[in-house]
């Protein structure tokens, strides 16, 4: 009996993977152009007689305006959104301000992913909104199935089979919001696919004036824990661990 036949007789609990936005691969370090710390230097001139060279006679100190220094962690995608502190909470998220702001990520598919089941996708986010009103935020997640050694990386453009619905904020500032579940249908990701690229976009921001932050992406899937023939061919150098209990389940 095949490995998958053994596996499907067990009702596996879905696994969840959470990817914080700070861990997305579509980020880069860039020079700070706003929101950084401005430094000011104080120049003391003594004695007062030296001021004559500057055309001054009554002032003994000058403030020299500084410039902004440092770097930001920013998206390479639309809007070049930056990762910054969330409302003085000593935690960070990606500030999303405009329709279409997005960020990308590429990852290896879980080795225990059962491709015969759906994959779920949710966006985690928060905002400074202290009321609901007419505020809503529609997140769009697109993906690109990748086969190592074959597929060229491009901007992910494939829509989820079930899109994530627009969501209103909780009405309390800095609450962690978790969207409804988007879905990639069963058998969409072929056995040869080794990686998946994601594109997370703040597609439509409605009536929000407060700051909105992307926190991360959640993925859920059904694991396939026993070995199949495909695994035997793919993992020649990494044989599976024998588990007598699973092998004896029919």
ABEGO torsion letter per residue (X at the ends): XBAAAAAAABBBBBBBBBBBAAABAABBBBBBABGBBBBBBBBBBOBAAAAAAAGBAABABBBBBBBBBEBBBBBABBGGBBBBBBGGAGBBBBBBABBGBBBBBBBBBBAABBAABBBBBBBBBBBABABAEABBBBBBBBBBBBBBGABBBBBBABBBABBBBBBBBAGBBGBBBBBBBBBBBBGABBAABABBBBBBBBABBBGBABBBBBAEBBBBBBBBABBBAAAAAABAABBBBBBAAAAABX
